[in-house]
Amino acid sequence: MRGDEGSALVWLRRSTHAEYPEANLALAIAYRNDDAYWSYVKETLHDYKHRIQ
């Protein structure tokens, strides 16, 4: 993985801790061929649910 990609993943992970659903969705797409995919999709849905309330 190139430095820019690694840096982007670091910032996306930080954003997920702040409950930004867009960051979780971006990580789900990044890991679409990995077991982590569904966990990021579920977190995206969870974060969107909290935004609506």
N, C-alpha and C positions, 0 to 999 in steps of 0.2 A: 504494500500500500504506500502510495506517495505521501509526502509530508502534508500537502494540502488536504488530501482526503482524510488523513488521520486527525488533522486539526479540526476539520469539519465534524467528524464523528465526536470529538471531545466536546465541541460546543453544542451539538445536538443533544448529547447525553445530559449536559448541564441544563439545557432548556427543558428536557423532560422532567427534571426534578422540580422545575418551576411550574409544571403542569401545563405546558404549551402543547395542545393536541397536534399542531402542525409538526412539531419536532418528533413526536411519537410516530406520526404517519411517515415522516421522512425516514426514520430509522426502520420502520416496517418495510418500506420499499428497499432500503439499503440491504436489509437482511432477508429479502424475499425467498432466498434459497436456503435459509437456515432455520433451525428450530426456534430461534428467537422471534421469528416473524409474527406468530399469533399473539405472543405476549405484548408486543408493541401495538398490534391492532386493538387488543383489548384495552390497553392503557389509553389509546386514542379515543375510543368510545367512552371510557370513563371520564376523561378530561372534558370532552364535549358535553357530557351530561352535567358536569359541574358548572360549566359556563352558562347553560340554559337556565339553571335554577337561580 
